[in-house]
Amino acid sequence: MELPGAPVLAEEINLQVYDTESCTANHSRLTEVGRGTVDCRPMRQITDWSNHGEKLPRHAKWNHERVVLNACLVNIRYNCKGDPRSNRFGHTVFCTKAQALEAIIKDFLQPINESNSKRLKAAVILGHNLGGDLDPLGKVLGFNGGEMWIAVAKIDSQKMAWELEY
C-alpha cells in the first residue's frame, strides 16, 4: 500500500507497543511488561488492515517479561483481572527489573540499518491508556531518562476512542 505524501522516513519508524501490569494493591509492584516491536518497512505491502487494525499484531515481535520479585502477585480486583500464565503474545520470560529495563532500551534504540548503529529509527509509542503503562516503566524501572528523546510521537488508543466517542 502506497502512502501518498508520507515521508520516506515513515518506513523507518520503530513502533513500540506497551502494556504493563502492576499489583492493584500497590502500583509500585510492577508484575509484567508486555512489549511489541513493529518493523514498519513491510507495512506498505499490507493491503487488508481490517476495520480496526486487528491484523496489526501479526506483524509485531512480541515479548512478555514477568518481574521475578513480583511474579507471584496476580490482579484480582477492579477491571484488571488477568492471568499472566495465559499470555498469547510472544514468549514469557522471568527477569529482574534491571533485565526488563535492558530489554526495553535495546528494543527502543534501533539503528536504521545494521551497518550504521549511530543513526537510530524514530520511535512511536503505542498503547491503550499509555500514561498508565509508561508511568510504571519510569517510576519502577527508570525508563524515562535519555532513551525517550528518540520518541517522536505517543499514540494512546484510549484517548483516540474517547475523541471518536467510541
N, CA and C of each residue as an Amber inpcrd file, in Angstrom:
protein
   498
   0.8470000  -1.1680000   0.0000000   0.0000000   0.0000000   0.0000000
   0.8910000   1.2270000   0.0000000   0.7450000   2.0690000  -0.9760000
   1.4990000   3.3080000  -1.0200000   0.8250000   4.3270000  -0.1100000
   1.6210000   5.1180000   0.5400000   1.1030000   6.1530000   1.4130000
   1.4540000   7.5090000   0.8160000   0.5770000   8.0590000  -0.0350000
   0.8860000   9.3210000  -0.6970000   1.2120000  10.4150000   0.3130000
   2.3050000  11.0980000   0.0700000   2.6930000  12.2000000   0.9350000
   3.4610000  11.7870000   2.1770000   3.5440000  10.4900000   2.4430000
   4.2770000  10.0500000   3.6260000   5.7740000  10.1540000   3.3540000
   6.5200000  10.7060000   4.3020000   7.9640000  10.8110000   4.0800000
   8.6130000   9.4340000   4.0490000   9.7370000   9.3490000   3.3690000
  10.4640000   8.0890000   3.2620000  10.8050000   7.5530000   4.6500000
  11.0840000   8.4530000   5.5740000  11.4370000   8.0150000   6.9220000
  10.2820000   7.2930000   7.6270000   9.0570000   7.4260000   7.1280000
   7.9370000   6.7120000   7.7350000   8.1710000   5.2080000   7.6910000
   8.9300000   4.7440000   6.7090000   9.2510000   3.3220000   6.6440000
  10.2360000   2.9210000   7.7310000  10.9260000   3.8780000   8.2830000
  11.9500000   3.5920000   9.2770000  11.4900000   3.8850000  10.7020000
  10.1960000   3.9110000  10.9020000   9.6560000   4.1310000  12.2420000
   9.8220000   2.8570000  13.0670000  10.2160000   3.0320000  14.2980000
  10.3120000   1.9470000  15.2700000   9.0610000   2.0460000  16.1340000
   8.0240000   1.2810000  15.7890000   6.7610000   1.3160000  16.5220000
   6.8600000   0.3990000  17.7330000   6.7190000   0.9840000  18.9100000
   6.8010000   0.2490000  20.1660000   5.4230000   0.2240000  20.8210000
   4.9500000  -0.9570000  21.1630000   3.6500000  -1.1360000  21.7960000
   3.8930000  -1.6190000  23.2180000   3.2470000  -0.9800000  24.1820000
   3.4670000  -1.3330000  25.5860000   2.1700000  -1.6320000  26.3090000
   2.2590000  -2.5830000  27.2260000   1.1890000  -2.8530000  28.1830000
   1.8590000  -3.3630000  29.4440000   1.6260000  -2.7020000  30.5500000
   2.2210000  -3.1330000  31.8080000   1.1220000  -3.5270000  32.7830000
   1.4810000  -4.3450000  33.7210000   0.5700000  -4.7150000  34.8030000
   1.3000000  -4.5290000  36.1140000   0.6000000  -3.9590000  37.0760000
   1.1330000  -3.7840000  38.4230000   0.1290000  -4.3780000  39.4000000
   0.5910000  -4.6170000  40.5940000  -0.2890000  -5.1150000  41.6450000
  -1.3170000  -4.0330000  41.9630000  -2.5920000  -4.3720000  41.9750000
  -3.6240000  -3.3650000  42.2200000  -3.5600000  -2.8230000  43.6450000
  -3.0280000  -3.5830000  44.5770000  -2.9180000  -3.1240000  45.9600000
  -1.7330000  -2.1750000  46.1450000  -0.7410000  -2.2600000  45.2460000
   0.4490000  -1.4200000  45.3520000   1.0400000  -1.2680000  43.9480000
   0.7390000  -0.1510000  43.2980000   1.1370000   0.0380000  41.8980000
   2.6430000   0.1440000  41.6840000   3.4040000   0.2930000  42.7570000
   4.8560000   0.3140000  42.5950000   5.4100000  -1.1010000  42.4490000
   4.5550000  -2.1060000  42.5840000   4.9760000  -3.5040000  42.4160000
   4.6280000  -3.9410000  40.9890000   5.5000000  -3.6010000  40.0620000
   5.3350000  -3.9560000  38.6510000   5.4460000  -5.4670000  38.5070000
   4.4360000  -6.0790000  37.8940000   4.4290000  -7.5410000  37.7620000
   4.7680000  -8.0070000  36.3520000   4.3210000  -7.2540000  35.3410000
   4.5140000  -7.6930000  33.9520000   4.7860000  -6.5050000  33.0380000
   5.5700000  -6.7660000  31.9950000   5.7580000  -5.8020000  30.9130000
   5.5180000  -6.5610000  29.6150000   4.4870000  -6.1590000  28.8930000
   4.2310000  -6.7060000  27.5720000   4.7140000  -5.7010000  26.5490000
   5.5150000  -6.1590000  25.5780000   6.0780000  -5.2490000  24.5890000
   5.9360000  -5.8310000  23.2020000   5.6530000  -4.9650000  22.2810000
   5.6410000  -5.3560000  20.8760000   6.4980000  -4.3870000  20.0830000
   7.2740000  -4.9160000  19.1640000   8.0880000  -4.0920000  18.2750000
   7.6330000  -4.3800000  16.8570000   7.2440000  -3.3320000  16.1530000
   6.7300000  -3.4810000  14.7920000   7.7350000  -2.8960000  13.8120000
   8.1680000  -3.7150000  12.8680000   9.0250000  -3.2390000  11.7840000
   8.1140000  -2.6290000  10.7290000   8.2110000  -1.3340000  10.5210000
   7.2920000  -0.6320000   9.6260000   7.6330000  -0.7800000   8.1470000
   8.8280000  -1.2950000   7.8300000   9.2100000  -1.4080000   6.4160000
   8.2420000  -2.2670000   5.6040000   7.8620000  -3.4570000   6.0680000
   6.9460000  -4.2640000   5.2590000   5.4880000  -3.8050000   5.3250000
   5.1810000  -2.8390000   6.1590000   3.7910000  -2.4020000   6.3160000
   3.1860000  -1.8510000   5.0320000   4.0050000  -1.2880000   4.1760000
   3.4750000  -0.7150000   2.9390000   2.8980000  -1.7800000   2.0220000
   3.2820000  -3.0300000   2.2280000   2.8110000  -4.1260000   1.3820000
   1.4540000  -4.6620000   1.8260000   1.0000000  -4.2920000   3.0190000
  -0.2530000  -4.8190000   3.5510000  -1.4220000  -4.1130000   2.8680000
  -2.3400000  -4.8850000   2.3290000  -3.4950000  -4.2940000   1.6560000
  -4.7810000  -4.4470000   2.4620000  -4.8470000  -5.4340000   3.3390000
  -6.0670000  -5.6570000   4.1260000  -5.7480000  -5.4860000   5.6030000
  -6.0370000  -4.3010000   6.1300000  -5.7470000  -3.9980000   7.5350000
  -6.8980000  -4.4090000   8.4490000  -8.0530000  -4.6550000   7.9260000
  -9.2960000  -4.8580000   8.6660000  -9.7760000  -3.5050000   9.1980000
 -11.0060000  -3.4600000   9.6380000 -11.6150000  -2.1860000  10.0180000
 -10.9130000  -1.4750000  11.1620000 -10.4620000  -2.2170000  12.1470000
  -9.8850000  -1.5910000  13.3360000  -8.4470000  -2.0230000  13.5870000
  -7.7560000  -2.4710000  12.5650000  -6.3520000  -2.8360000  12.6980000
  -6.1060000  -4.1200000  13.4550000  -7.1000000  -5.0070000  13.4830000
  -6.9600000  -6.2520000  14.2400000  -5.8120000  -7.1180000  13.7350000
  -5.3880000  -6.9010000  12.4970000  -4.3250000  -7.7390000  11.9290000
  -2.9280000  -7.2080000  12.2380000  -2.8330000  -6.0370000  12.8480000
  -1.5410000  -5.4660000  13.1990000  -0.6930000  -6.4060000  14.0680000
  -1.2690000  -7.0640000  15.0740000  -0.4270000  -7.9200000  15.9360000
   0.3590000  -8.9980000  15.1970000  -0.1090000  -9.4090000  14.0340000
   0.6110000 -10.4250000  13.2640000   1.9650000  -9.9250000  12.7670000
   2.1450000  -8.6200000  12.7230000   3.3410000  -8.0280000  12.1440000
   4.3070000  -7.5090000  13.2040000   4.1360000  -7.9470000  14.4290000
   4.9910000  -7.4790000  15.5210000   5.7850000  -8.6280000  16.1230000
   6.8710000  -8.2620000  16.7510000   7.6520000  -9.1970000  17.5650000
   7.2160000  -8.9310000  19.0020000   6.6540000  -9.9320000  19.6640000
   6.0830000  -9.7430000  20.9950000   6.9800000 -10.3100000  22.0790000
   7.0620000  -9.6000000  23.1800000   7.8300000 -10.0280000  24.3470000
   6.9710000  -9.8420000  25.5850000   7.1440000 -10.7160000  26.5440000
   6.3870000 -10.6600000  27.7890000   7.3450000 -10.9850000  28.9240000
   7.6490000  -9.9620000  29.7260000   8.5330000 -10.1680000  30.8620000
   7.7250000 -10.1430000  32.1490000   7.9760000 -11.1290000  32.9980000
   7.3870000 -11.1340000  34.3350000   8.5100000 -10.8460000  35.3210000
   8.3150000  -9.8280000  36.1280000   9.3310000  -9.4210000  37.0890000
   9.3590000 -10.4360000  38.2260000  10.4840000 -11.1100000  38.3710000
  10.6160000 -12.2270000  39.3210000  10.1540000 -11.8470000  40.7180000
  10.5910000 -10.6840000  41.1870000  10.2870000 -10.2590000  42.5460000
   8.7810000 -10.1830000  42.8090000   7.9950000  -9.8610000  41.7720000
   6.5550000  -9.6600000  41.9460000   5.7010000 -10.6470000  41.1480000
   6.3080000 -11.6470000  40.5670000   5.5800000 -12.5650000  39.6770000
   4.4710000 -13.3320000  40.3810000   4.5650000 -13.4560000  41.6930000
   3.5360000 -14.1940000  42.4300000   2.2690000 -13.3720000  42.6170000
   2.3320000 -12.0710000  42.3520000   1.1780000 -11.1860000  42.5360000
   0.3150000 -11.1920000  41.2840000  -0.9580000 -11.5340000  41.4410000
  -1.8960000 -11.5570000  40.3130000  -3.0460000 -10.6260000  40.6550000
  -3.4290000  -9.7810000  39.7250000  -4.5310000  -8.8550000  39.9600000
  -5.8600000  -9.5970000  40.0240000  -6.6180000  -9.3090000  41.0680000
  -7.9240000  -9.9540000  41.2230000  -9.0240000  -8.9330000  41.4780000
  -8.6760000  -7.6390000  41.5370000  -9.6570000  -6.6080000  41.8270000
  -9.9060000  -5.7380000  40.6040000 -10.9560000  -4.9520000  40.6790000
 -11.3060000  -3.9560000  39.6690000 -11.4630000  -4.6020000  38.2880000
 -11.0940000  -3.8690000  37.2780000 -11.1780000  -4.3710000  35.9080000
  -9.8320000  -4.8980000  35.4290000  -8.9330000  -5.1530000  36.3510000
  -7.5710000  -5.5510000  35.9990000  -7.3620000  -7.0540000  36.1300000
  -8.4420000  -7.8060000  36.2790000  -8.2690000  -9.2460000  36.4450000
  -7.5190000  -9.8080000  35.2540000  -6.6430000 -10.7240000  35.5380000
  -5.8810000 -11.3140000  34.4510000  -5.0880000 -12.5060000  34.9480000
  -4.6210000 -13.2670000  34.0200000  -3.8060000 -14.4230000  34.3370000
  -2.5700000 -14.3700000  33.4530000  -1.4300000 -13.9510000  34.0100000
  -0.2280000 -13.8150000  33.1910000   0.2280000 -15.1320000  32.5790000
  -0.2410000 -16.2470000  33.1130000   0.1440000 -17.5490000  32.5510000
  -0.5590000 -17.8120000  31.2250000  -1.5860000 -17.0180000  30.9070000
  -2.3270000 -17.2330000  29.6630000  -1.8960000 -16.2630000  28.5640000
  -0.6980000 -15.7060000  28.6660000  -0.1800000 -14.7830000  27.6630000
  -0.2320000 -15.4170000  26.2730000  -0.7820000 -14.6670000  25.2890000
  -0.9050000 -15.1750000  23.9220000   0.1000000 -14.5350000  22.9700000
   0.8690000 -13.5840000  23.4620000   1.7560000 -12.8300000  22.5840000
   3.2110000 -13.0940000  22.9450000   3.9430000 -13.6940000  22.0580000
   5.3690000 -13.8910000  22.2620000   5.6750000 -14.9130000  23.3300000
   6.8860000 -14.8400000  23.8120000   7.3520000 -15.7830000  24.8160000
   7.4780000 -15.0730000  26.1510000   7.0790000 -15.7550000  27.2070000
   7.1890000 -15.2080000  28.5450000   8.5420000 -15.5800000  29.1350000
   9.2000000 -14.5880000  29.7210000  10.4490000 -14.8390000  30.4440000
  10.3310000 -14.1930000  31.8180000  10.9830000 -14.7880000  32.7780000
  11.0730000 -14.2080000  34.1070000  12.3880000 -13.4430000  34.1800000
  12.3420000 -12.2280000  34.7320000  13.5470000 -11.3990000  34.7450000
  13.5280000 -10.4670000  35.9380000  14.6720000  -9.8610000  36.1920000
  14.7700000  -8.8290000  37.2110000  14.3080000  -7.5080000  36.5980000
  14.1420000  -6.5050000  37.4360000  13.7760000  -5.1800000  36.9240000
  14.8670000  -4.6580000  35.9920000  16.1250000  -4.8810000  36.3700000
  17.2460000  -4.4050000  35.5460000  17.2430000  -5.0870000  34.1780000
  16.9320000  -6.3730000  34.1340000  16.8840000  -7.0960000  32.8570000
  15.7170000  -6.6150000  32.0040000  14.5810000  -6.3160000  32.6300000
  13.4300000  -5.7860000  31.8880000  13.7790000  -4.4310000  31.2770000
  14.4240000  -3.5660000  32.0480000  14.8260000  -2.2500000  31.5450000
  15.8130000  -2.3960000  30.3950000  16.7740000  -3.2780000  30.5220000
  17.7630000  -3.5010000  29.4670000  17.0920000  -3.9540000  28.1680000
  16.1130000  -4.8520000  28.2660000  15.4050000  -5.3430000  27.0760000
  14.5990000  -4.2290000  26.4160000  13.9600000  -3.3900000  27.2160000
  13.1770000  -2.2770000  26.6760000  14.0880000  -1.3050000  25.9320000
  15.2010000  -0.9440000  26.5490000  16.1200000   0.0010000  25.9180000
  16.6640000  -0.5740000  24.6130000  17.0020000  -1.8510000  24.6200000
  17.5250000  -2.4880000  23.4050000  16.5080000  -2.4200000  22.2650000
  15.2470000  -2.7130000  22.5490000  14.2150000  -2.6420000  21.5110000
  13.9230000  -1.2080000  21.1060000  14.0330000  -0.2870000  22.0410000
  13.6920000   1.1070000  21.7870000  14.7010000   1.7880000  20.8910000
  15.9790000   1.5030000  21.0760000  17.0480000   2.1750000  20.3360000
  17.4900000   1.3040000  19.1670000  16.7450000   1.3650000  18.0660000
  17.0080000   0.5410000  16.8960000  17.7130000   1.3540000  15.8090000
  18.8290000   0.8410000  15.2910000  19.5080000   1.5540000  14.1950000
  18.6970000   1.4700000  12.9020000  18.8230000   2.4990000  12.0640000
  18.1350000   2.4980000  10.7750000  18.6320000   1.3440000   9.9170000
  19.9310000   1.1250000   9.9420000  20.4690000  -0.0630000   9.2680000
  21.6080000  -0.6140000  10.1180000  21.8700000  -1.8780000   9.9570000
  22.8390000  -2.5630000  10.8040000  24.2660000  -2.0460000  10.6150000
  24.5710000  -1.4840000   9.4570000  25.9380000  -1.0330000   9.1960000
  26.2490000   0.3170000   9.8450000  25.2180000   1.0600000  10.2660000
  25.4400000   2.3570000  10.8980000  24.5880000   2.4470000  12.1570000
  25.1470000   2.0420000  13.2720000  24.3730000   1.9890000  14.5150000
  24.1910000   3.3620000  15.1550000  24.7810000   4.4200000  14.5880000
  24.6370000   5.7570000  15.1600000  23.3610000   6.4490000  14.7000000
  22.7960000   6.0290000  13.5700000  21.5420000   6.6190000  13.0760000
  20.3910000   5.7420000  13.5380000  19.5880000   6.2750000  14.4340000
  18.5160000   5.4940000  15.0440000  17.1680000   5.7900000  14.4000000
  16.3220000   4.7690000  14.3900000  14.9520000   4.9510000  13.9140000
  14.2000000   5.8300000  14.9050000  13.3400000   6.6830000  14.3820000
  12.4550000   7.4560000  15.2460000  11.4390000   6.4980000  15.8530000
  11.1690000   6.6560000  17.1260000  10.2470000   5.7470000  17.8060000
   8.8700000   6.3790000  17.9400000   7.8570000   5.5630000  17.7440000
   6.4730000   5.9290000  18.0230000   5.9830000   4.9290000  19.0600000
   5.4330000   5.4410000  20.1440000   4.9740000   4.5860000  21.2360000
   3.4580000   4.4820000  21.1590000   2.9620000   3.2530000  21.1770000
   1.5300000   2.9750000  21.0410000   1.0600000   2.1860000  22.2520000
  -0.1020000   2.5430000  22.7550000  -0.6750000   1.7910000  23.8640000
  -2.0950000   2.2230000  24.1380000  -2.7410000   1.5020000  25.0260000
  -4.0980000   1.8290000  25.4650000  -3.9760000   2.2860000  26.9140000
  -4.3780000   3.5280000  27.1930000  -4.1190000   4.1740000  28.4750000
  -2.6090000   4.2350000  28.6710000  -1.9460000   4.8490000  27.7290000
  -0.4920000   4.8520000  27.6440000   0.1710000   5.4220000  28.8970000
  -0.4310000   6.4450000  29.4760000   0.1390000   7.0120000  30.7010000
   0.2260000   5.9690000  31.8030000  -0.7890000   5.1290000  31.8880000
  -0.7990000   4.0690000  32.8940000   0.2440000   2.9990000  32.6380000
   0.7370000   2.9040000  31.4050000   1.7800000   1.9330000  31.0890000
   3.1700000   2.5470000  31.1960000   3.3260000   3.7830000  30.7400000
   4.6480000   4.4160000  30.7880000   5.0230000   4.8480000  32.1950000
   4.0320000   5.2050000  33.0040000   4.3020000   5.6580000  34.3620000
   5.0920000   4.6220000  35.1750000   4.6410000   3.3540000  35.2340000
   5.4480000   2.3840000  35.9930000   6.7920000   2.0750000  35.3420000
   6.8750000   2.1790000  34.0210000   8.1730000   1.9570000  33.3870000
   9.1690000   3.0070000  33.8560000   8.6860000   4.2280000  34.0480000
   9.5570000   5.2890000  34.5410000   9.8130000   5.1940000  36.0310000
   8.7370000   5.0930000  36.8070000   8.8800000   5.1080000  38.2630000
   9.5310000   3.8430000  38.8180000   9.2160000   2.7030000  38.2620000
   9.7060000   1.4370000  38.8110000  11.0080000   0.9980000  38.1440000
  11.0720000   1.1210000  36.8040000  12.2560000   0.6410000  36.0930000
  13.2740000   1.7410000  35.7850000  12.8310000   2.9950000  35.8140000
  13.7390000   4.0900000  35.4810000  13.7940000   4.3970000  33.9950000
  12.8060000   3.9590000  33.2350000  12.7760000   4.1940000  31.7920000
  12.0770000   5.5180000  31.4870000  12.6930000   6.6000000  31.8500000
  12.1650000   7.9140000  31.4720000  13.2970000   8.9010000  31.3030000
  14.4660000   8.3750000  31.1300000  15.6380000   9.2190000  31.0150000
  16.0390000   9.4720000  29.5840000  17.2760000   9.1890000  29.2700000
  17.8660000   9.5340000  27.9900000  17.2750000   8.8460000  26.7880000
  16.5910000   7.7230000  26.9620000  16.0650000   6.9870000  25.8080000
  14.8610000   7.6890000  25.1810000  14.1050000   8.4310000  25.9580000
  12.8370000   8.9790000  25.4830000  13.0060000  10.0640000  24.4230000
  14.1930000  10.6170000  24.2490000  14.3800000  11.6610000  23.2400000
  14.0680000  11.1570000  21.8440000  14.1910000   9.8700000  21.6140000
  14.0050000   9.3120000  20.2700000  12.5160000   9.1920000  19.9120000
  11.6270000   9.3150000  20.8950000  10.1870000   9.1940000  20.6350000
   9.6610000  10.4620000  19.9620000   9.1470000  10.2920000  18.7470000
   8.6010000  11.4400000  18.0200000   7.0940000  11.5570000  18.2130000
   6.4580000  10.4810000  18.6960000   5.0120000  10.5270000  18.9160000
   4.5960000   9.4570000  19.9120000   3.5230000   9.7540000  20.6060000
   2.8920000   8.7820000  21.5000000   1.4310000   8.6890000  21.0700000
   0.9750000   7.4780000  20.8230000  -0.3990000   7.2580000  20.3740000
  -1.1240000   6.4660000  21.4490000  -2.1420000   7.0640000  22.0260000
  -2.9250000   6.4210000  23.0780000  -4.2880000   6.0550000  22.5060000
  -4.5180000   4.7610000  22.3240000  -5.7770000   4.3280000  21.7010000
  -6.9760000   4.6320000  22.5900000  -6.7830000   4.7150000  23.9000000
  -7.8990000   5.0740000  24.7740000  -8.3210000   6.5190000  24.5270000
  -7.3460000   7.3950000  24.4050000  -7.6320000   8.8070000  24.1140000
  -8.3040000   8.9360000  22.7500000  -7.8160000   8.1750000  21.7770000
  -8.4230000   8.2080000  20.4450000  -9.8710000   7.7590000  20.5010000
 -10.1430000   6.6960000  21.2490000 -11.5240000   6.1810000  21.3580000
 -12.4380000   7.2240000  21.9960000 -11.9520000   7.9200000  23.0250000
 -12.7540000   8.9690000  23.6510000 -13.0430000  10.0760000  22.6600000
 -12.0020000  10.5060000  21.9260000 -12.1740000  11.5890000  20.9650000
 -13.1430000  11.2180000  19.8500000 -13.1640000   9.9380000  19.4720000
 -14.0790000   9.4680000  18.4260000 -15.4270000   9.0520000  18.9790000
 -15.5790000   9.1770000  20.2940000 -16.8030000   8.8070000  21.0010000
 -17.1750000   7.3640000  20.7630000 -16.1830000   6.4880000  20.8110000
 -16.4140000   5.0570000  20.6670000 -16.9730000   4.4900000  21.9270000
